Structures are given as C-alpha cells and as structure tokens.
Amino acid sequence: MPEEHKQESGVKNTIEMQTMVIRSEDLFKGSRQVLISHGSETYRLLHTKNGKLILQK
C-alpha cells in the first residue's frame, strides 16, 4: 500500500512501500506449524484444520 506524506509545500508525496509476499504453502512445506525467531522470542505459526492461521508466543 502506498504511504502518503505531506511535504512542507502542502503537496502530498507518495512513497511506494515494498512488501515481500510468501505463499503459506511455501512457508509450511506440508507441515502444520512453523517456528519463527523474532529477536529473543520464538513464535509458533499454526495452520489449523479449518485453514486458519494462529500465531502463538
């Protein structure tokens, strides 16, 4: 999504934000959970039988 910033002149400047897209099939590779290391914490991303994603700390 583009982010808009107002410059001093009052003219809006649009900055394109790059977002990486990862398909869940590529992330899980057939398993039902993935562990994600973020800083000093480890999170568990679960793929439920109903097709939902749950992130647990």
PyMOL Python script that loads the backbone (N, CA, C, O; Angstrom):
from pymol import cmd

cmd.read_pdbstr("""\
ATOM      1  N   MET A   1       0.821  -1.158   0.000  1.00  0.00           N
ATOM      2  CA  MET A   1       0.000   0.000   0.000  1.00  0.00           C
ATOM      3  C   MET A   1       0.883   1.245   0.000  1.00  0.00           C
ATOM      4  O   MET A   1       1.856   1.308   0.751  1.00  0.00           O
ATOM      5  N   PRO A   2       0.560   2.230  -0.827  1.00  0.00           N
ATOM      6  CA  PRO A   2       1.375   3.429  -0.817  1.00  0.00           C
ATOM      7  C   PRO A   2       1.145   4.235   0.455  1.00  0.00           C
ATOM      8  O   PRO A   2       0.052   4.260   1.020  1.00  0.00           O
ATOM      9  N   GLU A   3       2.199   4.880   0.873  1.00  0.00           N
ATOM     10  CA  GLU A   3       2.103   5.716   2.062  1.00  0.00           C
ATOM     11  C   GLU A   3       2.223   7.159   1.614  1.00  0.00           C
ATOM     12  O   GLU A   3       3.109   7.493   0.828  1.00  0.00           O
ATOM     13  N   GLU A   4       1.339   8.020   2.106  1.00  0.00           N
ATOM     14  CA  GLU A   4       1.358   9.411   1.701  1.00  0.00           C
ATOM     15  C   GLU A   4       1.951  10.274   2.797  1.00  0.00           C
ATOM     16  O   GLU A   4       1.632  10.115   3.975  1.00  0.00           O
ATOM     17  N   HIS A   5       2.823  11.194   2.393  1.00  0.00           N
ATOM     18  CA  HIS A   5       3.428  12.141   3.313  1.00  0.00           C
ATOM     19  C   HIS A   5       3.141  13.533   2.788  1.00  0.00           C
ATOM     20  O   HIS A   5       3.178  13.762   1.578  1.00  0.00           O
ATOM     21  N   LYS A   6       2.858  14.458   3.676  1.00  0.00           N
ATOM     22  CA  LYS A   6       2.637  15.832   3.275  1.00  0.00           C
ATOM     23  C   LYS A   6       3.946  16.591   3.371  1.00  0.00           C
ATOM     24  O   LYS A   6       4.560  16.642   4.437  1.00  0.00           O
ATOM     25  N   GLN A   7       4.377  17.180   2.264  1.00  0.00           N
ATOM     26  CA  GLN A   7       5.598  17.950   2.261  1.00  0.00           C
ATOM     27  C   GLN A   7       5.304  19.343   2.805  1.00  0.00           C
ATOM     28  O   GLN A   7       4.142  19.720   2.956  1.00  0.00           O
ATOM     29  N   GLU A   8       6.361  20.113   3.103  1.00  0.00           N
ATOM     30  CA  GLU A   8       6.202  21.454   3.645  1.00  0.00           C
ATOM     31  C   GLU A   8       5.377  22.341   2.728  1.00  0.00           C
ATOM     32  O   GLU A   8       4.665  23.225   3.205  1.00  0.00           O
ATOM     33  N   SER A   9       5.458  22.124   1.420  1.00  0.00           N
ATOM     34  CA  SER A   9       4.716  22.938   0.466  1.00  0.00           C
ATOM     35  C   SER A   9       3.235  22.604   0.448  1.00  0.00           C
ATOM     36  O   SER A   9       2.449  23.292  -0.203  1.00  0.00           O
ATOM     37  N   GLY A  10       2.845  21.540   1.166  1.00  0.00           N
ATOM     38  CA  GLY A  10       1.453  21.119   1.181  1.00  0.00           C
ATOM     39  C   GLY A  10       1.139  20.089   0.117  1.00  0.00           C
ATOM     40  O   GLY A  10       0.018  19.583   0.071  1.00  0.00           O
ATOM     41  N   VAL A  11       2.098  19.762  -0.744  1.00  0.00           N
ATOM     42  CA  VAL A  11       1.895  18.768  -1.797  1.00  0.00           C
ATOM     43  C   VAL A  11       2.160  17.392  -1.218  1.00  0.00           C
ATOM     44  O   VAL A  11       3.161  17.181  -0.534  1.00  0.00           O
ATOM     45  N   LYS A  12       1.249  16.441  -1.496  1.00  0.00           N
ATOM     46  CA  LYS A  12       1.420  15.085  -0.991  1.00  0.00           C
ATOM     47  C   LYS A  12       2.440  14.336  -1.820  1.00  0.00           C
ATOM     48  O   LYS A  12       2.432  14.412  -3.048  1.00  0.00           O
ATOM     49  N   ASN A  13       3.315  13.614  -1.148  1.00  0.00           N
ATOM     50  CA  ASN A  13       4.344  12.805  -1.791  1.00  0.00           C
ATOM     51  C   ASN A  13       4.016  11.340  -1.507  1.00  0.00           C
ATOM     52  O   ASN A  13       3.915  10.952  -0.344  1.00  0.00           O
ATOM     53  N   THR A  14       3.847  10.522  -2.545  1.00  0.00           N
ATOM     54  CA  THR A  14       3.540   9.102  -2.370  1.00  0.00           C
ATOM     55  C   THR A  14       4.827   8.296  -2.422  1.00  0.00           C
ATOM     56  O   THR A  14       5.599   8.397  -3.375  1.00  0.00           O
ATOM     57  N   ILE A  15       5.050   7.490  -1.382  1.00  0.00           N
ATOM     58  CA  ILE A  15       6.224   6.620  -1.303  1.00  0.00           C
ATOM     59  C   ILE A  15       5.740   5.185  -1.434  1.00  0.00           C
ATOM     60  O   ILE A  15       4.891   4.740  -0.662  1.00  0.00           O
ATOM     61  N   GLU A  16       6.276   4.464  -2.405  1.00  0.00           N
ATOM     62  CA  GLU A  16       5.907   3.066  -2.583  1.00  0.00           C
ATOM     63  C   GLU A  16       6.634   2.221  -1.544  1.00  0.00           C
ATOM     64  O   GLU A  16       7.858   2.290  -1.430  1.00  0.00           O
ATOM     65  N   MET A  17       5.888   1.429  -0.790  1.00  0.00           N
ATOM     66  CA  MET A  17       6.463   0.539   0.207  1.00  0.00           C
ATOM     67  C   MET A  17       6.531  -0.856  -0.413  1.00  0.00           C
ATOM     68  O   MET A  17       5.532  -1.350  -0.936  1.00  0.00           O
ATOM     69  N   GLN A  18       7.690  -1.487  -0.359  1.00  0.00           N
ATOM     70  CA  GLN A  18       7.831  -2.837  -0.875  1.00  0.00           C
ATOM     71  C   GLN A  18       7.469  -3.829   0.210  1.00  0.00           C
ATOM     72  O   GLN A  18       7.955  -3.734   1.338  1.00  0.00           O
ATOM     73  N   THR A  19       6.623  -4.773  -0.128  1.00  0.00           N
ATOM     74  CA  THR A  19       6.212  -5.818   0.799  1.00  0.00           C
ATOM     75  C   THR A  19       6.498  -7.164   0.167  1.00  0.00           C
ATOM     76  O   THR A  19       6.086  -7.431  -0.962  1.00  0.00           O
ATOM     77  N   MET A  20       7.206  -8.012   0.900  1.00  0.00           N
ATOM     78  CA  MET A  20       7.506  -9.352   0.417  1.00  0.00           C
ATOM     79  C   MET A  20       6.275 -10.235   0.645  1.00  0.00           C
ATOM     80  O   MET A  20       5.682 -10.213   1.723  1.00  0.00           O
ATOM     81  N   VAL A  21       5.903 -10.997  -0.358  1.00  0.00           N
ATOM     82  CA  VAL A  21       4.771 -11.921  -0.255  1.00  0.00           C
ATOM     83  C   VAL A  21       5.321 -13.343  -0.250  1.00  0.00           C
ATOM     84  O   VAL A  21       6.059 -13.742  -1.150  1.00  0.00           O
ATOM     85  N   ILE A  22       4.945 -14.103   0.787  1.00  0.00           N
ATOM     86  CA  ILE A  22       5.359 -15.506   0.892  1.00  0.00           C
ATOM     87  C   ILE A  22       4.092 -16.350   0.929  1.00  0.00           C
ATOM     88  O   ILE A  22       3.232 -16.150   1.787  1.00  0.00           O
ATOM     89  N   ARG A  23       3.980 -17.278   0.011  1.00  0.00           N
ATOM     90  CA  ARG A  23       2.813 -18.164  -0.006  1.00  0.00           C
ATOM     91  C   ARG A  23       2.879 -19.097   1.187  1.00  0.00           C
ATOM     92  O   ARG A  23       3.944 -19.625   1.506  1.00  0.00           O
ATOM     93  N   SER A  24       1.750 -19.306   1.850  1.00  0.00           N
ATOM     94  CA  SER A  24       1.733 -20.161   3.033  1.00  0.00           C
ATOM     95  C   SER A  24       2.189 -21.580   2.700  1.00  0.00           C
ATOM     96  O   SER A  24       2.808 -22.237   3.537  1.00  0.00           O
ATOM     97  N   GLU A  25       1.896 -22.061   1.501  1.00  0.00           N
ATOM     98  CA  GLU A  25       2.329 -23.396   1.089  1.00  0.00           C
ATOM     99  C   GLU A  25       3.858 -23.484   1.081  1.00  0.00           C
ATOM    100  O   GLU A  25       4.433 -24.512   1.442  1.00  0.00           O
ATOM    101  N   ASP A  26       4.503 -22.399   0.669  1.00  0.00           N
ATOM    102  CA  ASP A  26       5.969 -22.363   0.650  1.00  0.00           C
ATOM    103  C   ASP A  26       6.532 -22.254   2.065  1.00  0.00           C
ATOM    104  O   ASP A  26       7.605 -22.783   2.352  1.00  0.00           O
ATOM    105  N   LEU A  27       5.820 -21.581   2.930  1.00  0.00           N
ATOM    106  CA  LEU A  27       6.275 -21.394   4.307  1.00  0.00           C
ATOM    107  C   LEU A  27       6.152 -22.688   5.116  1.00  0.00           C
ATOM    108  O   LEU A  27       7.082 -23.073   5.824  1.00  0.00           O
ATOM    109  N   PHE A  28       5.006 -23.350   5.005  1.00  0.00           N
ATOM    110  CA  PHE A  28       4.755 -24.555   5.799  1.00  0.00           C
ATOM    111  C   PHE A  28       5.364 -25.817   5.197  1.00  0.00           C
ATOM    112  O   PHE A  28       5.727 -26.735   5.932  1.00  0.00           O
ATOM    113  N   LYS A  29       5.482 -25.878   3.879  1.00  0.00           N
ATOM    114  CA  LYS A  29       6.063 -27.031   3.178  1.00  0.00           C
ATOM    115  C   LYS A  29       5.493 -28.356   3.662  1.00  0.00           C
ATOM    116  O   LYS A  29       6.234 -29.303   3.926  1.00  0.00           O
ATOM    117  N   GLY A  30       4.158 -28.414   3.777  1.00  0.00           N
ATOM    118  CA  GLY A  30       3.485 -29.661   4.143  1.00  0.00           C
ATOM    119  C   GLY A  30       3.294 -29.880   5.628  1.00  0.00           C
ATOM    120  O   GLY A  30       2.575 -30.801   6.017  1.00  0.00           O
ATOM    121  N   SER A  31       3.909 -29.071   6.472  1.00  0.00           N
ATOM    122  CA  SER A  31       3.734 -29.255   7.920  1.00  0.00           C
ATOM    123  C   SER A  31       2.569 -28.377   8.410  1.00  0.00           C
ATOM    124  O   SER A  31       2.027 -27.580   7.645  1.00  0.00           O
ATOM    125  N   ARG A  32       2.193 -28.525   9.666  1.00  0.00           N
ATOM    126  CA  ARG A  32       1.086 -27.758  10.243  1.00  0.00           C
ATOM    127  C   ARG A  32       1.564 -26.610  11.125  1.00  0.00           C
ATOM    128  O   ARG A  32       0.752 -25.812  11.593  1.00  0.00           O
ATOM    129  N   GLN A  33       2.877 -26.519  11.357  1.00  0.00           N
ATOM    130  CA  GLN A  33       3.388 -25.425  12.177  1.00  0.00           C
ATOM    131  C   GLN A  33       4.781 -25.011  11.730  1.00  0.00           C
ATOM    132  O   GLN A  33       5.539 -25.799  11.163  1.00  0.00           O
ATOM    133  N   VAL A  34       5.095 -23.743  12.005  1.00  0.00           N
ATOM    134  CA  VAL A  34       6.411 -23.176  11.694  1.00  0.00           C
ATOM    135  C   VAL A  34       6.832 -22.378  12.913  1.00  0.00           C
ATOM    136  O   VAL A  34       6.017 -21.663  13.497  1.00  0.00           O
ATOM    137  N   LEU A  35       8.093 -22.488  13.306  1.00  0.00           N
ATOM    138  CA  LEU A  35       8.624 -21.678  14.390  1.00  0.00           C
ATOM    139  C   LEU A  35       9.301 -20.455  13.779  1.00  0.00           C
ATOM    140  O   LEU A  35      10.059 -20.566  12.816  1.00  0.00           O
ATOM    141  N   ILE A  36       9.016 -19.288  14.353  1.00  0.00           N
ATOM    142  CA  ILE A  36       9.566 -18.029  13.858  1.00  0.00           C
ATOM    143  C   ILE A  36      10.379 -17.392  14.970  1.00  0.00           C
ATOM    144  O   ILE A  36       9.852 -17.113  16.047  1.00  0.00           O
ATOM    145  N   SER A  37      11.650 -17.161  14.717  1.00  0.00           N
ATOM    146  CA  SER A  37      12.520 -16.492  15.673  1.00  0.00           C
ATOM    147  C   SER A  37      12.473 -14.994  15.378  1.00  0.00           C
ATOM    148  O   SER A  37      12.776 -14.561  14.266  1.00  0.00           O
ATOM    149  N   HIS A  38      12.087 -14.205  16.389  1.00  0.00           N
ATOM    150  CA  HIS A  38      11.987 -12.755  16.245  1.00  0.00           C
ATOM    151  C   HIS A  38      12.675 -12.112  17.435  1.00  0.00           C
ATOM    152  O   HIS A  38      12.139 -12.112  18.543  1.00  0.00           O
ATOM    153  N   GLY A  39      13.856 -11.568  17.211  1.00  0.00           N
ATOM    154  CA  GLY A  39      14.643 -11.034  18.321  1.00  0.00           C
ATOM    155  C   GLY A  39      15.019 -12.167  19.251  1.00  0.00           C
ATOM    156  O   GLY A  39      15.603 -13.163  18.823  1.00  0.00           O
ATOM    157  N   SER A  40      14.683 -12.017  20.531  1.00  0.00           N
ATOM    158  CA  SER A  40      14.995 -13.070  21.507  1.00  0.00           C
ATOM    159  C   SER A  40      13.801 -13.989  21.755  1.00  0.00           C
ATOM    160  O   SER A  40      13.868 -14.869  22.614  1.00  0.00           O
ATOM    161  N   GLU A  41      12.718 -13.795  21.017  1.00  0.00           N
ATOM    162  CA  GLU A  41      11.495 -14.584  21.202  1.00  0.00           C
ATOM    163  C   GLU A  41      11.322 -15.598  20.069  1.00  0.00           C
ATOM    164  O   GLU A  41      11.796 -15.392  18.951  1.00  0.00           O
ATOM    165  N   THR A  42      10.632 -16.698  20.386  1.00  0.00           N
ATOM    166  CA  THR A  42      10.254 -17.685  19.369  1.00  0.00           C
ATOM    167  C   THR A  42       8.736 -17.781  19.342  1.00  0.00           C
ATOM    168  O   THR A  42       8.095 -17.958  20.378  1.00  0.00           O
ATOM    169  N   TYR A  43       8.174 -17.662  18.154  1.00  0.00           N
ATOM    170  CA  TYR A  43       6.729 -17.736  17.955  1.00  0.00           C
ATOM    171  C   TYR A  43       6.405 -18.987  17.166  1.00  0.00           C
ATOM    172  O   TYR A  43       7.236 -19.482  16.404  1.00  0.00           O
ATOM    173  N   ARG A  44       5.195 -19.502  17.348  1.00  0.00           N
ATOM    174  CA  ARG A  44       4.722 -20.677  16.617  1.00  0.00           C
ATOM    175  C   ARG A  44       3.556 -20.226  15.728  1.00  0.00           C
ATOM    176  O   ARG A  44       2.572 -19.672  16.219  1.00  0.00           O
ATOM    177  N   LEU A  45       3.675 -20.466  14.440  1.00  0.00           N
ATOM    178  CA  LEU A  45       2.601 -20.186  13.495  1.00  0.00           C
ATOM    179  C   LEU A  45       1.940 -21.510  13.148  1.00  0.00           C
ATOM    180  O   LEU A  45       2.575 -22.401  12.585  1.00  0.00           O
ATOM    181  N   LEU A  46       0.671 -21.633  13.484  1.00  0.00           N
ATOM    182  CA  LEU A  46      -0.074 -22.877  13.268  1.00  0.00           C
ATOM    183  C   LEU A  46      -1.042 -22.741  12.105  1.00  0.00           C
ATOM    184  O   LEU A  46      -1.694 -21.709  11.947  1.00  0.00           O
ATOM    185  N   HIS A  47      -1.134 -23.775  11.299  1.00  0.00           N
ATOM    186  CA  HIS A  47      -2.131 -23.867  10.230  1.00  0.00           C
ATOM    187  C   HIS A  47      -3.185 -24.858  10.701  1.00  0.00           C
ATOM    188  O   HIS A  47      -2.912 -26.055  10.795  1.00  0.00           O
ATOM    189  N   THR A  48      -4.390 -24.371  10.998  1.00  0.00           N
ATOM    190  CA  THR A  48      -5.435 -25.221  11.573  1.00  0.00           C
ATOM    191  C   THR A  48      -6.106 -26.078  10.501  1.00  0.00           C
ATOM    192  O   THR A  48      -5.933 -25.855   9.303  1.00  0.00           O
ATOM    193  N   LYS A  49      -6.866 -27.051  10.959  1.00  0.00           N
ATOM    194  CA  LYS A  49      -7.616 -27.924  10.053  1.00  0.00           C
ATOM    195  C   LYS A  49      -8.664 -27.130   9.280  1.00  0.00           C
ATOM    196  O   LYS A  49      -9.057 -27.529   8.184  1.00  0.00           O
ATOM    197  N   ASN A  50      -9.123 -26.002   9.844  1.00  0.00           N
ATOM    198  CA  ASN A  50     -10.114 -25.155   9.188  1.00  0.00           C
ATOM    199  C   ASN A  50      -9.489 -24.148   8.220  1.00  0.00           C
ATOM    200  O   ASN A  50     -10.185 -23.317   7.637  1.00  0.00           O
ATOM    201  N   GLY A  51      -8.159 -24.236   8.058  1.00  0.00           N
ATOM    202  CA  GLY A  51      -7.475 -23.356   7.113  1.00  0.00           C
ATOM    203  C   GLY A  51      -7.097 -21.993   7.673  1.00  0.00           C
ATOM    204  O   GLY A  51      -6.688 -21.108   6.922  1.00  0.00           O
ATOM    205  N   LYS A  52      -7.227 -21.817   8.968  1.00  0.00           N
ATOM    206  CA  LYS A  52      -6.878 -20.551   9.626  1.00  0.00           C
ATOM    207  C   LYS A  52      -5.415 -20.576  10.058  1.00  0.00           C
ATOM    208  O   LYS A  52      -4.809 -21.640  10.189  1.00  0.00           O
ATOM    209  N   LEU A  53      -4.859 -19.381  10.277  1.00  0.00           N
ATOM    210  CA  LEU A  53      -3.509 -19.250  10.806  1.00  0.00           C
ATOM    211  C   LEU A  53      -3.581 -18.661  12.205  1.00  0.00           C
ATOM    212  O   LEU A  53      -4.303 -17.692  12.439  1.00  0.00           O
ATOM    213  N   ILE A  54      -2.834 -19.244  13.135  1.00  0.00           N
ATOM    214  CA  ILE A  54      -2.782 -18.768  14.509  1.00  0.00           C
ATOM    215  C   ILE A  54      -1.325 -18.561  14.878  1.00  0.00           C
ATOM    216  O   ILE A  54      -0.496 -19.454  14.703  1.00  0.00           O
ATOM    217  N   LEU A  55      -1.017 -17.366  15.396  1.00  0.00           N
ATOM    218  CA  LEU A  55       0.336 -17.062  15.844  1.00  0.00           C
ATOM    219  C   LEU A  55       0.354 -17.086  17.362  1.00  0.00           C
ATOM    220  O   LEU A  55      -0.406 -16.364  18.007  1.00  0.00           O
ATOM    221  N   GLN A  56       1.233 -17.928  17.944  1.00  0.00           N
ATOM    222  CA  GLN A  56       1.338 -18.079  19.392  1.00  0.00           C
ATOM    223  C   GLN A  56       2.719 -17.655  19.852  1.00  0.00           C
ATOM    224  O   GLN A  56       3.728 -17.948  19.209  1.00  0.00           O
ATOM    225  N   LYS A  57       2.742 -16.956  20.986  1.00  0.00           N
ATOM    226  CA  LYS A  57       4.028 -16.575  21.576  1.00  0.00           C
ATOM    227  C   LYS A  57       4.482 -17.654  22.525  1.00  0.00           C
ATOM    228  O   LYS A  57       5.546 -17.534  23.133  1.00  0.00           O
TER     229      LYS A  57
END
""", "prot")
cmd.dss("prot")
cmd.show_as("cartoon", "prot")
cmd.util.cbc("prot")
cmd.orient("prot")
